[in-house]
Amino acid sequence: MKFFLDTANIEEIKRVNELGLVDGITTNPSIIAKEGRNFEEVIKEISSMIDGPVSAEVIGLETADMLKEAREIATWAPNVVVKIPMTEAGLRAVNRLSDEGIKTNVTLIFSAAQGLMAAKAGATYISPFVGRIDDIGTEGMDLVKDLKRILTEYQYETEIITASVRNIIHLQDAAVAGADIATIPGSQFPKLWSHPLTDIGIKKFLDDWEKMPK
Ligand code: E4P
């Protein structure tokens, strides 16, 4: 399973990248706005730090605008993936971009039908938003399970990015469901390797060691 970081914060990316754990990055307009930096500049900087795909999202809502932005974004770095919202206009853009060899990540997927349409249009990645589905009282991970079955059954190459990950349970369940990737907020990532019992265990070992006759 691949781990992406869902952040545009350079310090967060550096910290986890030094552990060799980052396979890619996802961003969205909210994540970019949080950094208060120029979009192109920040995506170029991240793309030069990371070997894997870096998703950068278009703002336009019409196919022509999406295509214009996507073609521009795709020139920023060889590992840039263009994020396109899941709409009719978006599907049209994905279809064209796929023909042009531009990689896409179709975002804001909330149903299996949407995921299937995006895969059929030629999306490189699809991003089901698990946390936001949970927020409205439905089991978000069921969507990841359904999409995995569908894409496997019909042999699509499209990869599933489990997005809107809010906690470690989401990540573990995404792995069990067979998601190709989980994209994890920078704030959640350190929780993946931390456990209070590990900290208590280390302290106990050191305390016992100190009690040893010198
Ligand atoms: C990733 O591609 C999404 O933009 C992100 O995971 C959304 O997460 P949120 O629902 O916590 O904003």
Boltz pocket constraint, residues with backbone or C-beta under 6 A from the ligand:
constraints:
  - pocket:
      binder: B
      contacts: [[A, 6], [A, 26], [A, 27], [A, 28], [A, 107], [A, 127], [A, 129], [A, 131], [A, 132], [A, 162], [A, 163], [A, 164], [A, 165], [A, 183]]
      max_distance: 6.0
